[in-house]
Amino acid sequence: MVRRDLGLNRRVFLKAVGLVGIAAAEPAFAQLFVNIQGVGANQFPIAVQPFFGNSEAPENIAEIIGNDLVRSGFFRLVSCDAATALDKDPDWKALSTAGVGAFADGSVTRAADGRYEIKFRLFDPVKKQETDEASYISPKDDLRLYAHKIADRIFERLTGEKGDFATRIAYVSQQAKNNYAIMVADSDGYNPQVALRIRHPIISIDWSPNGRQIAYTSFETGKPTVWIHDLSTGKRRQVAAFRGNNSAPAFSPDGGTLAVALSKDGGTNIYLLDTNGQNLRQFTTGGSIDTEPAFSPDGKYIYFTSDRGGNPQIYRKPVAGGSAERISFGNAYAISPAVSPKNDQVAYIVRTGGHFKLVQQDLATGNVIPLSEIGKNESPSYSPNGNMIIYASEVGGKGVLSTVSTDGSTRSRLSGTSGDIREPSWGPTIK
């Protein structure tokens, strides 16, 4: 059954947001390591040349760009030394021989004021022409951010979809007993920063659509209650502390409403309330356990976990009212729904022989595909463009985070040097 003691939502910004309330980076957290699987015809061959002058900069711009593109599952890197000079075309023959479908190069130049000018170019080797170029001025500490921005630009130019490498992830870290923190990091796991640290467990974190707040469940009052933490000010407020358990907060797409799981009347049901904690209204009813709400990106449905049929399964119900509809079939146990930003897929966790696996279901056809190996997997959360999922798993008895492309071809792992990291949530793209 869904855990009655917690009623958890185990689901799972750019620096322009101004993270005043976030502390300095903690080196105890390691970067993301990419393990490529299924590389072949489905991945587009791209070469990213080391940028001219990059040896004078503290970050390897081309390496960051390449890792981003590979992590998406859309690209495979091809090694090809085809750059000649930044004011000249690349070696077209070398690119053709290597089978390169796109080629990127650039330069990094340190200015007198300590900032860096980053230039990049993108080429189509088949048409033998330049297809994009850009120039950025970056402070030293933002070089990784601008590398992610370039990767986003390349991704959009070649796929027609917005990239989401220059976004942020949040997760819960436990470094020791009575030491819990909400961490915020780049999408590839670099630059981890402490948003909040308390002495009590934190679970069920969820980003606001504007990327400025994180909702979460804390046990600091002796029972689970729901809070909203403002990332720019560092201030937080309690928004749900009713009798019984208060858990599993999920922001609506417009950011004005929270869906939460409450047991204030005996059973666990889903309620809606304004983000100021007012205007509480009940969304589901009955004696079953209804928990882990997740809004569809258009705000028309709430997906949730319920054991109303005997075992926990995934259901959805119109926000405007109506009956709940079961979504998951074929497994005796399904929890933790996350809805794709494209509104065409739902990811969730199924139990198989005492182990837990991440799967994704096509909402139109009902087809289900596995996205993870069998293990202790939980808390899926989609990237803003819907092409990747971050989720929590366990390796060697320690919590780690993994990302997977939604076709299952590319998996990556983020692990800390000590403690556990769990409860991931992928932040939105900030315009």
Secondary structure, 3 states (H helix, E strand, C coil): CCCCCCCCCCCCCCHHHCCCCCCCECCCEEEEEEEECCCCCCCEEEEECCCECHHHCCCCHHHHHHHHHHHCCCEEECCCCCCCCCCCCCCHHHHHHHCCCEEEEEEEEECCCCCEEEEEEEEECCCCEEEEEEEEEECHHHHHHHHHHHHHHHHHHHHCCCCCCCCEEEEEEEEECCEEEEEEEECCCCCCEEEEEECCCEEEEEECCCCCEEEEEECCCCCCEEEEEECCCCCEEEEECCCCCEEEEEECCCCCEEEEEECCCCCCEEEEEECCCCCCEECCCCCCCEEEEEECCCCCEEEEEECCCCCCEEEEEECCCCCCEECCCCCCCEEEEEECCCCCEEEEEEEECCEEEEEEEECCCCCEEECCCCEECEEEEECCCCCEEEEEEEECCEEEEEEEECCCCEEEEEEECCCEEEEEEECCCCC
